[in-house]
Amino acid sequence: MSHHCPSCQRVLYNRRLTHCGFCGAEIPENLRFTPEEIAALDRKMAELEEQRRQRERKAAEEEEARRHDAGDAGALSAGLM
C-alpha cells in the first residue's frame, strides 16, 4: 500500500518525517510511522547491517585465504621461491 501526501498527492517516501519531502506540508499522524514502528524498523536495520558486516568479513577472509593459497602457488610456478 502506498501512502500519498494529502496536499500534493505525491508518494510519501519517508513516513518517519513530519512533513512532506516534496511540498513541505504536514503529514497527518495516521500516515506516519508510530514511535513503536520506527523502533522496530531501527532494530531491523541494525540487524541487517550486522549481517552485511558479517558477510563482508567472511568474504574478505575467504578472499585473503584464496590470495594466500594462489599467491604461494603462483610464486613457486614463476620460480620466485
PDB file of N, CA, C and O in Angstrom:
ATOM      1  N   MET A   1       0.845  -1.181   0.000  1.00  0.00           N
ATOM      2  CA  MET A   1       0.000   0.000   0.000  1.00  0.00           C
ATOM      3  C   MET A   1       0.890   1.244   0.000  1.00  0.00           C
ATOM      4  O   MET A   1       1.777   1.376   0.844  1.00  0.00           O
ATOM      5  N   SER A   2       0.659   2.128  -0.920  1.00  0.00           N
ATOM      6  CA  SER A   2       1.429   3.366  -0.942  1.00  0.00           C
ATOM      7  C   SER A   2       0.631   4.470  -0.253  1.00  0.00           C
ATOM      8  O   SER A   2      -0.598   4.511  -0.311  1.00  0.00           O
ATOM      9  N   HIS A   3       1.354   5.338   0.383  1.00  0.00           N
ATOM     10  CA  HIS A   3       0.741   6.458   1.097  1.00  0.00           C
ATOM     11  C   HIS A   3       1.116   7.736   0.359  1.00  0.00           C
ATOM     12  O   HIS A   3       2.249   7.899  -0.094  1.00  0.00           O
ATOM     13  N   HIS A   4       0.154   8.631   0.247  1.00  0.00           N
ATOM     14  CA  HIS A   4       0.359   9.868  -0.510  1.00  0.00           C
ATOM     15  C   HIS A   4       0.127  11.092   0.372  1.00  0.00           C
ATOM     16  O   HIS A   4      -0.686  11.078   1.296  1.00  0.00           O
ATOM     17  N   CYS A   5       0.858  12.130   0.058  1.00  0.00           N
ATOM     18  CA  CYS A   5       0.687  13.409   0.741  1.00  0.00           C
ATOM     19  C   CYS A   5      -0.708  13.941   0.419  1.00  0.00           C
ATOM     20  O   CYS A   5      -1.096  13.991  -0.748  1.00  0.00           O
ATOM     21  N   PRO A   6      -1.454  14.332   1.429  1.00  0.00           N
ATOM     22  CA  PRO A   6      -2.797  14.858   1.165  1.00  0.00           C
ATOM     23  C   PRO A   6      -2.772  16.209   0.446  1.00  0.00           C
ATOM     24  O   PRO A   6      -3.779  16.627  -0.126  1.00  0.00           O
ATOM     25  N   SER A   7      -1.635  16.883   0.473  1.00  0.00           N
ATOM     26  CA  SER A   7      -1.544  18.195  -0.157  1.00  0.00           C
ATOM     27  C   SER A   7      -1.145  18.103  -1.635  1.00  0.00           C
ATOM     28  O   SER A   7      -1.830  18.644  -2.503  1.00  0.00           O
ATOM     29  N   CYS A   8      -0.024  17.409  -1.915  1.00  0.00           N
ATOM     30  CA  CYS A   8       0.479  17.359  -3.292  1.00  0.00           C
ATOM     31  C   CYS A   8       0.215  16.030  -3.993  1.00  0.00           C
ATOM     32  O   CYS A   8       0.467  15.897  -5.191  1.00  0.00           O
ATOM     33  N   GLN A   9      -0.295  15.045  -3.249  1.00  0.00           N
ATOM     34  CA  GLN A   9      -0.645  13.723  -3.774  1.00  0.00           C
ATOM     35  C   GLN A   9       0.557  12.877  -4.199  1.00  0.00           C
ATOM     36  O   GLN A   9       0.375  11.821  -4.805  1.00  0.00           O
ATOM     37  N   ARG A  10       1.758  13.310  -3.900  1.00  0.00           N
ATOM     38  CA  ARG A  10       2.938  12.504  -4.219  1.00  0.00           C
ATOM     39  C   ARG A  10       3.112  11.409  -3.170  1.00  0.00           C
ATOM     40  O   ARG A  10       2.639  11.529  -2.040  1.00  0.00           O
ATOM     41  N   VAL A  11       3.800  10.342  -3.568  1.00  0.00           N
ATOM     42  CA  VAL A  11       4.054   9.240  -2.650  1.00  0.00           C
ATOM     43  C   VAL A  11       4.965   9.722  -1.523  1.00  0.00           C
ATOM     44  O   VAL A  11       5.961  10.406  -1.757  1.00  0.00           O
ATOM     45  N   LEU A  12       4.604   9.354  -0.309  1.00  0.00           N
ATOM     46  CA  LEU A  12       5.436   9.690   0.844  1.00  0.00           C
ATOM     47  C   LEU A  12       6.619   8.728   0.852  1.00  0.00           C
ATOM     48  O   LEU A  12       6.449   7.533   1.097  1.00  0.00           O
ATOM     49  N   TYR A  13       7.804   9.241   0.587  1.00  0.00           N
ATOM     50  CA  TYR A  13       8.980   8.393   0.503  1.00  0.00           C
ATOM     51  C   TYR A  13       9.611   8.136   1.859  1.00  0.00           C
ATOM     52  O   TYR A  13      10.475   7.268   1.978  1.00  0.00           O
ATOM     53  N   ASN A  14       9.200   8.873   2.888  1.00  0.00           N
ATOM     54  CA  ASN A  14       9.730   8.647   4.222  1.00  0.00           C
ATOM     55  C   ASN A  14       8.632   8.957   5.229  1.00  0.00           C
ATOM     56  O   ASN A  14       8.350  10.115   5.534  1.00  0.00           O
ATOM     57  N   ARG A  15       8.025   7.898   5.734  1.00  0.00           N
ATOM     58  CA  ARG A  15       6.919   8.077   6.671  1.00  0.00           C
ATOM     59  C   ARG A  15       7.395   8.333   8.097  1.00  0.00           C
ATOM     60  O   ARG A  15       6.583   8.374   9.022  1.00  0.00           O
ATOM     61  N   ARG A  16       8.692   8.503   8.282  1.00  0.00           N
ATOM     62  CA  ARG A  16       9.218   8.916   9.589  1.00  0.00           C
ATOM     63  C   ARG A  16       9.124  10.436   9.737  1.00  0.00           C
ATOM     64  O   ARG A  16       9.088  10.953  10.854  1.00  0.00           O
ATOM     65  N   LEU A  17       9.086  11.140   8.624  1.00  0.00           N
ATOM     66  CA  LEU A  17       9.093  12.603   8.641  1.00  0.00           C
ATOM     67  C   LEU A  17       7.735  13.158   9.028  1.00  0.00           C
ATOM     68  O   LEU A  17       6.703  12.515   8.834  1.00  0.00           O
ATOM     69  N   THR A  18       7.754  14.350   9.573  1.00  0.00           N
ATOM     70  CA  THR A  18       6.502  15.013   9.941  1.00  0.00           C
ATOM     71  C   THR A  18       5.974  15.874   8.805  1.00  0.00           C
ATOM     72  O   THR A  18       4.810  16.274   8.811  1.00  0.00           O
ATOM     73  N   HIS A  19       6.846  16.162   7.813  1.00  0.00           N
ATOM     74  CA  HIS A  19       6.439  17.000   6.686  1.00  0.00           C
ATOM     75  C   HIS A  19       6.809  16.328   5.370  1.00  0.00           C
ATOM     76  O   HIS A  19       7.798  15.599   5.292  1.00  0.00           O
ATOM     77  N   CYS A  20       6.017  16.575   4.349  1.00  0.00           N
ATOM     78  CA  CYS A  20       6.240  16.016   3.023  1.00  0.00           C
ATOM     79  C   CYS A  20       7.592  16.489   2.477  1.00  0.00           C
ATOM     80  O   CYS A  20       7.926  17.670   2.562  1.00  0.00           O
ATOM     81  N   GLY A  21       8.347  15.570   1.927  1.00  0.00           N
ATOM     82  CA  GLY A  21       9.650  15.904   1.360  1.00  0.00           C
ATOM     83  C   GLY A  21       9.553  16.668   0.056  1.00  0.00           C
ATOM     84  O   GLY A  21      10.550  17.223  -0.405  1.00  0.00           O
ATOM     85  N   PHE A  22       8.379  16.711  -0.547  1.00  0.00           N
ATOM     86  CA  PHE A  22       8.195  17.421  -1.811  1.00  0.00           C
ATOM     87  C   PHE A  22       7.623  18.824  -1.603  1.00  0.00           C
ATOM     88  O   PHE A  22       8.201  19.809  -2.061  1.00  0.00           O
ATOM     89  N   CYS A  23       6.489  18.907  -0.913  1.00  0.00           N
ATOM     90  CA  CYS A  23       5.812  20.206  -0.805  1.00  0.00           C
ATOM     91  C   CYS A  23       5.948  20.848   0.573  1.00  0.00           C
ATOM     92  O   CYS A  23       5.633  22.028   0.734  1.00  0.00           O
ATOM     93  N   GLY A  24       6.412  20.092   1.570  1.00  0.00           N
ATOM     94  CA  GLY A  24       6.589  20.636   2.910  1.00  0.00           C
ATOM     95  C   GLY A  24       5.344  20.637   3.772  1.00  0.00           C
ATOM     96  O   GLY A  24       5.375  21.101   4.912  1.00  0.00           O
ATOM     97  N   ALA A  25       4.244  20.119   3.234  1.00  0.00           N
ATOM     98  CA  ALA A  25       3.006  20.079   4.024  1.00  0.00           C
ATOM     99  C   ALA A  25       3.154  19.088   5.171  1.00  0.00           C
ATOM    100  O   ALA A  25       3.886  18.104   5.067  1.00  0.00           O
ATOM    101  N   GLU A  26       2.451  19.360   6.263  1.00  0.00           N
ATOM    102  CA  GLU A  26       2.493  18.444   7.395  1.00  0.00           C
ATOM    103  C   GLU A  26       1.821  17.132   7.019  1.00  0.00           C
ATOM    104  O   GLU A  26       0.752  17.113   6.408  1.00  0.00           O
ATOM    105  N   ILE A  27       2.470  16.039   7.395  1.00  0.00           N
ATOM    106  CA  ILE A  27       1.913  14.714   7.128  1.00  0.00           C
ATOM    107  C   ILE A  27       1.046  14.332   8.325  1.00  0.00           C
ATOM    108  O   ILE A  27       1.517  14.364   9.462  1.00  0.00           O
ATOM    109  N   PRO A  28      -0.202  13.976   8.086  1.00  0.00           N
ATOM    110  CA  PRO A  28      -1.072  13.587   9.204  1.00  0.00           C
ATOM    111  C   PRO A  28      -0.494  12.396   9.972  1.00  0.00           C
ATOM    112  O   PRO A  28       0.157  11.522   9.400  1.00  0.00           O
ATOM    113  N   GLU A  29      -0.746  12.388  11.262  1.00  0.00           N
ATOM    114  CA  GLU A  29      -0.197  11.361  12.134  1.00  0.00           C
ATOM    115  C   GLU A  29      -0.581   9.955  11.687  1.00  0.00           C
ATOM    116  O   GLU A  29       0.213   9.027  11.839  1.00  0.00           O
ATOM    117  N   ASN A  30      -1.784   9.776  11.137  1.00  0.00           N
ATOM    118  CA  ASN A  30      -2.222   8.440  10.735  1.00  0.00           C
ATOM    119  C   ASN A  30      -1.469   7.917   9.511  1.00  0.00           C
ATOM    120  O   ASN A  30      -1.576   6.735   9.185  1.00  0.00           O
ATOM    121  N   LEU A  31      -0.711   8.778   8.830  1.00  0.00           N
ATOM    122  CA  LEU A  31       0.092   8.345   7.688  1.00  0.00           C
ATOM    123  C   LEU A  31       1.553   8.127   8.064  1.00  0.00           C
ATOM    124  O   LEU A  31       2.315   7.530   7.304  1.00  0.00           O
ATOM    125  N   ARG A  32       1.935   8.613   9.236  1.00  0.00           N
ATOM    126  CA  ARG A  32       3.331   8.463   9.682  1.00  0.00           C
ATOM    127  C   ARG A  32       3.489   7.165  10.465  1.00  0.00           C
ATOM    128  O   ARG A  32       2.519   6.607  10.977  1.00  0.00           O
ATOM    129  N   PHE A  33       4.740   6.696  10.548  1.00  0.00           N
ATOM    130  CA  PHE A  33       5.036   5.555  11.408  1.00  0.00           C
ATOM    131  C   PHE A  33       4.899   5.981  12.859  1.00  0.00           C
ATOM    132  O   PHE A  33       5.187   7.124  13.215  1.00  0.00           O
ATOM    133  N   THR A  34       4.458   5.054  13.685  1.00  0.00           N
ATOM    134  CA  THR A  34       4.390   5.313  15.124  1.00  0.00           C
ATOM    135  C   THR A  34       5.804   5.174  15.697  1.00  0.00           C
ATOM    136  O   THR A  34       6.680   4.596  15.054  1.00  0.00           O
ATOM    137  N   PRO A  35       6.025   5.703  16.905  1.00  0.00           N
ATOM    138  CA  PRO A  35       7.340   5.515  17.529  1.00  0.00           C
ATOM    139  C   PRO A  35       7.711   4.030  17.670  1.00  0.00           C
ATOM    140  O   PRO A  35       8.882   3.672  17.545  1.00  0.00           O
ATOM    141  N   GLU A  36       6.736   3.182  17.924  1.00  0.00           N
ATOM    142  CA  GLU A  36       6.997   1.745  18.041  1.00  0.00           C
ATOM    143  C   GLU A  36       7.429   1.164  16.692  1.00  0.00           C
ATOM    144  O   GLU A  36       8.348   0.347  16.630  1.00  0.00           O
ATOM    145  N   GLU A  37       6.765   1.587  15.615  1.00  0.00           N
ATOM    146  CA  GLU A  37       7.135   1.107  14.277  1.00  0.00           C
ATOM    147  C   GLU A  37       8.540   1.591  13.900  1.00  0.00           C
ATOM    148  O   GLU A  37       9.319   0.854  13.296  1.00  0.00           O
ATOM    149  N   ILE A  38       8.844   2.817  14.258  1.00  0.00           N
ATOM    150  CA  ILE A  38      10.175   3.363  13.968  1.00  0.00           C
ATOM    151  C   ILE A  38      11.238   2.574  14.737  1.00  0.00           C
ATOM    152  O   ILE A  38      12.286   2.243  14.183  1.00  0.00           O
ATOM    153  N   ALA A  39      10.973   2.274  16.003  1.00  0.00           N
ATOM    154  CA  ALA A  39      11.922   1.490  16.809  1.00  0.00           C
ATOM    155  C   ALA A  39      12.118   0.101  16.206  1.00  0.00           C
ATOM    156  O   ALA A  39      13.242  -0.398  16.152  1.00  0.00           O
ATOM    157  N   ALA A  40      11.036  -0.523  15.754  1.00  0.00           N
ATOM    158  CA  ALA A  40      11.137  -1.849  15.139  1.00  0.00           C
ATOM    159  C   ALA A  40      11.936  -1.782  13.840  1.00  0.00           C
ATOM    160  O   ALA A  40      12.746  -2.666  13.560  1.00  0.00           O
ATOM    161  N   LEU A  41      11.711  -0.745  13.056  1.00  0.00           N
ATOM    162  CA  LEU A  41      12.472  -0.560  11.810  1.00  0.00           C
ATOM    163  C   LEU A  41      13.951  -0.339  12.112  1.00  0.00           C
ATOM    164  O   LEU A  41      14.816  -0.887  11.429  1.00  0.00           O
ATOM    165  N   ASP A  42      14.236   0.455  13.122  1.00  0.00           N
ATOM    166  CA  ASP A  42      15.631   0.705  13.514  1.00  0.00           C
ATOM    167  C   ASP A  42      16.322  -0.583  13.943  1.00  0.00           C
ATOM    168  O   ASP A  42      17.473  -0.829  13.582  1.00  0.00           O
ATOM    169  N   ARG A  43      15.611  -1.404  14.717  1.00  0.00           N
ATOM    170  CA  ARG A  43      16.188  -2.688  15.146  1.00  0.00           C
ATOM    171  C   ARG A  43      16.461  -3.579  13.935  1.00  0.00           C
ATOM    172  O   ARG A  43      17.519  -4.202  13.844  1.00  0.00           O
ATOM    173  N   LYS A  44      15.512  -3.636  13.014  1.00  0.00           N
ATOM    174  CA  LYS A  44      15.681  -4.468  11.823  1.00  0.00           C
ATOM    175  C   LYS A  44      16.849  -3.964  10.977  1.00  0.00           C
ATOM    176  O   LYS A  44      17.636  -4.764  10.472  1.00  0.00           O
ATOM    177  N   MET A  45      16.965  -2.657  10.820  1.00  0.00           N
ATOM    178  CA  MET A  45      18.068  -2.095  10.034  1.00  0.00           C
ATOM    179  C   MET A  45      19.413  -2.407  10.698  1.00  0.00           C
ATOM    180  O   MET A  45      20.384  -2.709  10.005  1.00  0.00           O
ATOM    181  N   ALA A  46      19.481  -2.337  12.018  1.00  0.00           N
ATOM    182  CA  ALA A  46      20.714  -2.662  12.731  1.00  0.00           C
ATOM    183  C   ALA A  46      21.060  -4.136  12.543  1.00  0.00           C
ATOM    184  O   ALA A  46      22.225  -4.489  12.361  1.00  0.00           O
ATOM    185  N   GLU A  47      20.052  -4.984  12.588  1.00  0.00           N
ATOM    186  CA  GLU A  47      20.266  -6.422  12.377  1.00  0.00           C
ATOM    187  C   GLU A  47      20.778  -6.687  10.962  1.00  0.00           C
ATOM    188  O   GLU A  47      21.722  -7.455  10.775  1.00  0.00           O
ATOM    189  N   LEU A  48      20.166  -6.062   9.982  1.00  0.00           N
ATOM    190  CA  LEU A  48      20.599  -6.238   8.592  1.00  0.00           C
ATOM    191  C   LEU A  48      22.016  -5.705   8.380  1.00  0.00           C
ATOM    192  O   LEU A  48      22.802  -6.299   7.641  1.00  0.00           O
ATOM    193  N   GLU A  49      22.336  -4.599   9.021  1.00  0.00           N
ATOM    194  CA  GLU A  49      23.679  -4.032   8.914  1.00  0.00           C
ATOM    195  C   GLU A  49      24.717  -4.983   9.503  1.00  0.00           C
ATOM    196  O   GLU A  49      25.795  -5.159   8.935  1.00  0.00           O
ATOM    197  N   GLU A  50      24.394  -5.588  10.629  1.00  0.00           N
ATOM    198  CA  GLU A  50      25.314  -6.542  11.242  1.00  0.00           C
ATOM    199  C   GLU A  50      25.488  -7.776  10.350  1.00  0.00           C
ATOM    200  O   GLU A  50      26.597  -8.294  10.219  1.00  0.00           O
ATOM    201  N   GLN A  51      24.417  -8.237   9.749  1.00  0.00           N
ATOM    202  CA  GLN A  51      24.515  -9.367   8.819  1.00  0.00           C
ATOM    203  C   GLN A  51      25.391  -9.007   7.622  1.00  0.00           C
ATOM    204  O   GLN A  51      26.189  -9.823   7.160  1.00  0.00           O
ATOM    205  N   ARG A  52      25.238  -7.782   7.124  1.00  0.00           N
ATOM    206  CA  ARG A  52      26.060  -7.332   5.996  1.00  0.00           C
ATOM    207  C   ARG A  52      27.534  -7.302   6.391  1.00  0.00           C
ATOM    208  O   ARG A  52      28.395  -7.743   5.629  1.00  0.00           O
ATOM    209  N   ARG A  53      27.822  -6.783   7.581  1.00  0.00           N
ATOM    210  CA  ARG A  53      29.216  -6.736   8.059  1.00  0.00           C
ATOM    211  C   ARG A  53      29.802  -8.143   8.171  1.00  0.00           C
ATOM    212  O   ARG A  53      30.950  -8.378   7.793  1.00  0.00           O
ATOM    213  N   GLN A  54      29.008  -9.068   8.689  1.00  0.00           N
ATOM    214  CA  GLN A  54      29.486 -10.442   8.824  1.00  0.00           C
ATOM    215  C   GLN A  54      29.767 -11.059   7.456  1.00  0.00           C
ATOM    216  O   GLN A  54      30.777 -11.741   7.279  1.00  0.00           O
ATOM    217  N   ARG A  55      28.877 -10.823   6.486  1.00  0.00           N
ATOM    218  CA  ARG A  55      29.102 -11.344   5.128  1.00  0.00           C
ATOM    219  C   ARG A  55      30.358 -10.746   4.517  1.00  0.00           C
ATOM    220  O   ARG A  55      31.147 -11.455   3.893  1.00  0.00           O
ATOM    221  N   GLU A  56      30.545  -9.452   4.693  1.00  0.00           N
ATOM    222  CA  GLU A  56      31.738  -8.793   4.146  1.00  0.00           C
ATOM    223  C   GLU A  56      33.008  -9.304   4.817  1.00  0.00           C
ATOM    224  O   GLU A  56      34.023  -9.521   4.156  1.00  0.00           O
ATOM    225  N   ARG A  57      32.946  -9.495   6.139  1.00  0.00           N
ATOM    226  CA  ARG A  57      34.105 -10.004   6.876  1.00  0.00           C
ATOM    227  C   ARG A  57      34.452 -11.413   6.399  1.00  0.00           C
ATOM    228  O   ARG A  57      35.623 -11.729   6.184  1.00  0.00           O
ATOM    229  N   LYS A  58      33.435 -12.256   6.234  1.00  0.00           N
ATOM    230  CA  LYS A  58      33.656 -13.621   5.768  1.00  0.00           C
ATOM    231  C   LYS A  58      34.213 -13.611   4.345  1.00  0.00           C
ATOM    232  O   LYS A  58      35.149 -14.352   4.043  1.00  0.00           O
ATOM    233  N   ALA A  59      33.653 -12.787   3.477  1.00  0.00           N
ATOM    234  CA  ALA A  59      34.132 -12.703   2.093  1.00  0.00           C
ATOM    235  C   ALA A  59      35.576 -12.218   2.053  1.00  0.00           C
ATOM    236  O   ALA A  59      36.368 -12.713   1.251  1.00  0.00           O
ATOM    237  N   ALA A  60      35.927 -11.265   2.899  1.00  0.00           N
ATOM    238  CA  ALA A  60      37.296 -10.759   2.939  1.00  0.00           C
ATOM    239  C   ALA A  60      38.254 -11.841   3.426  1.00  0.00           C
ATOM    240  O   ALA A  60      39.360 -11.982   2.904  1.00  0.00           O
ATOM    241  N   GLU A  61      37.826 -12.602   4.426  1.00  0.00           N
ATOM    242  CA  GLU A  61      38.671 -13.692   4.923  1.00  0.00           C
ATOM    243  C   GLU A  61      38.861 -14.766   3.851  1.00  0.00           C
ATOM    244  O   GLU A  61      39.965 -15.283   3.675  1.00  0.00           O
ATOM    245  N   GLU A  62      37.783 -15.099   3.137  1.00  0.00           N
ATOM    246  CA  GLU A  62      37.876 -16.094   2.066  1.00  0.00           C
ATOM    247  C   GLU A  62      38.773 -15.599   0.942  1.00  0.00           C
ATOM    248  O   GLU A  62      39.558 -16.362   0.379  1.00  0.00           O
ATOM    249  N   GLU A  63      38.651 -14.316   0.620  1.00  0.00           N
ATOM    250  CA  GLU A  63      39.487 -13.738  -0.440  1.00  0.00           C
ATOM    251  C   GLU A  63      40.959 -13.744  -0.014  1.00  0.00           C
ATOM    252  O   GLU A  63      41.845 -14.057  -0.810  1.00  0.00           O
ATOM    253  N   GLU A  64      41.200 -13.398   1.231  1.00  0.00           N
ATOM    254  CA  GLU A  64      42.573 -13.407   1.737  1.00  0.00           C
ATOM    255  C   GLU A  64      43.154 -14.816   1.685  1.00  0.00           C
ATOM    256  O   GLU A  64      44.302 -14.999   1.280  1.00  0.00           O
ATOM    257  N   ALA A  65      42.369 -15.813   2.092  1.00  0.00           N
ATOM    258  CA  ALA A  65      42.834 -17.203   2.049  1.00  0.00           C
ATOM    259  C   ALA A  65      43.082 -17.630   0.605  1.00  0.00           C
ATOM    260  O   ALA A  65      44.070 -18.307   0.320  1.00  0.00           O
ATOM    261  N   ARG A  66      42.193 -17.240  -0.307  1.00  0.00           N
ATOM    262  CA  ARG A  66      42.353 -17.588  -1.720  1.00  0.00           C
ATOM    263  C   ARG A  66      43.612 -16.946  -2.283  1.00  0.00           C
ATOM    264  O   ARG A  66      44.377 -17.587  -3.003  1.00  0.00           O
ATOM    265  N   ARG A  67      43.821 -15.684  -1.952  1.00  0.00           N
ATOM    266  CA  ARG A  67      45.023 -14.996  -2.446  1.00  0.00           C
ATOM    267  C   ARG A  67      46.289 -15.603  -1.859  1.00  0.00           C
ATOM    268  O   ARG A  67      47.304 -15.743  -2.541  1.00  0.00           O
ATOM    269  N   HIS A  68      46.208 -15.960  -0.578  1.00  0.00           N
ATOM    270  CA  HIS A  68      47.367 -16.564   0.077  1.00  0.00           C
ATOM    271  C   HIS A  68      47.716 -17.887  -0.594  1.00  0.00           C
ATOM    272  O   HIS A  68      48.879 -18.146  -0.904  1.00  0.00           O
ATOM    273  N   ASP A  69      46.695 -18.730  -0.818  1.00  0.00           N
ATOM    274  CA  ASP A  69      46.924 -20.026  -1.460  1.00  0.00           C
ATOM    275  C   ASP A  69      47.393 -19.853  -2.898  1.00  0.00           C
ATOM    276  O   ASP A  69      48.335 -20.518  -3.328  1.00  0.00           O
ATOM    277  N   ALA A  70      46.752 -18.978  -3.633  1.00  0.00           N
ATOM    278  CA  ALA A  70      47.116 -18.749  -5.034  1.00  0.00           C
ATOM    279  C   ALA A  70      48.460 -18.036  -5.129  1.00  0.00           C
ATOM    280  O   ALA A  70      49.235 -18.288  -6.051  1.00  0.00           O
ATOM    281  N   GLY A  71      48.734 -17.163  -4.193  1.00  0.00           N
ATOM    282  CA  GLY A  71      49.998 -16.417  -4.212  1.00  0.00           C
ATOM    283  C   GLY A  71      51.190 -17.328  -4.022  1.00  0.00           C
ATOM    284  O   GLY A  71      52.203 -17.156  -4.700  1.00  0.00           O
ATOM    285  N   ASP A  72      51.101 -18.291  -3.121  1.00  0.00           N
ATOM    286  CA  ASP A  72      52.201 -19.221  -2.898  1.00  0.00           C
ATOM    287  C   ASP A  72      52.429 -20.093  -4.125  1.00  0.00           C
ATOM    288  O   ASP A  72      53.566 -20.297  -4.549  1.00  0.00           O
ATOM    289  N   ALA A  73      51.352 -20.600  -4.686  1.00  0.00           N
ATOM    290  CA  ALA A  73      51.461 -21.466  -5.856  1.00  0.00           C
ATOM    291  C   ALA A  73      51.962 -20.680  -7.049  1.00  0.00           C
ATOM    292  O   ALA A  73      52.757 -21.187  -7.840  1.00  0.00           O
ATOM    293  N   GLY A  74      51.506 -19.447  -7.186  1.00  0.00           N
ATOM    294  CA  GLY A  74      51.941 -18.615  -8.310  1.00  0.00           C
ATOM    295  C   GLY A  74      53.410 -18.280  -8.211  1.00  0.00           C
ATOM    296  O   GLY A  74      54.107 -18.255  -9.226  1.00  0.00           O
ATOM    297  N   ALA A  75      53.897 -18.022  -7.008  1.00  0.00           N
ATOM    298  CA  ALA A  75      55.302 -17.686  -6.835  1.00  0.00           C
ATOM    299  C   ALA A  75      56.188 -18.892  -7.129  1.00  0.00           C
ATOM    300  O   ALA A  75      57.262 -18.747  -7.713  1.00  0.00           O
ATOM    301  N   LEU A  76      55.744 -20.078  -6.728  1.00  0.00           N
ATOM    302  CA  LEU A  76      56.517 -21.286  -6.995  1.00  0.00           C
ATOM    303  C   LEU A  76      56.602 -21.576  -8.485  1.00  0.00           C
ATOM    304  O   LEU A  76      57.671 -21.910  -8.996  1.00  0.00           O
ATOM    305  N   SER A  77      55.476 -21.450  -9.185  1.00  0.00           N
ATOM    306  CA  SER A  77      55.486 -21.748 -10.612  1.00  0.00           C
ATOM    307  C   SER A  77      56.249 -20.705 -11.412  1.00  0.00           C
ATOM    308  O   SER A  77      56.724 -20.994 -12.511  1.00  0.00           O
ATOM    309  N   ALA A  78      56.372 -19.508 -10.883  1.00  0.00           N
ATOM    310  CA  ALA A  78      57.115 -18.463 -11.575  1.00  0.00           C
ATOM    311  C   ALA A  78      58.604 -18.524 -11.238  1.00  0.00           C
ATOM    312  O   ALA A  78      59.390 -17.734 -11.761  1.00  0.00           O
ATOM    313  N   GLY A  79      58.990 -19.442 -10.381  1.00  0.00           N
ATOM    314  CA  GLY A  79      60.378 -19.588  -9.988  1.00  0.00           C
ATOM    315  C   GLY A  79      60.858 -18.533  -9.011  1.00  0.00           C
ATOM    316  O   GLY A  79      62.058 -18.283  -8.901  1.00  0.00           O
ATOM    317  N   LEU A  80      59.942 -17.923  -8.316  1.00  0.00           N
ATOM    318  CA  LEU A  80      60.312 -16.863  -7.377  1.00  0.00           C
ATOM    319  C   LEU A  80      60.627 -17.402  -5.983  1.00  0.00           C
ATOM    320  O   LEU A  80      61.162 -16.670  -5.151  1.00  0.00           O
ATOM    321  N   MET A  81      60.313 -18.637  -5.720  1.00  0.00           N
ATOM    322  CA  MET A  81      60.585 -19.188  -4.381  1.00  0.00           C
ATOM    323  C   MET A  81      61.535 -20.349  -4.487  1.00  0.00           C
ATOM    324  O   MET A  81      61.890 -20.951  -3.473  1.00  0.00           O
TER     325      MET A  81
END
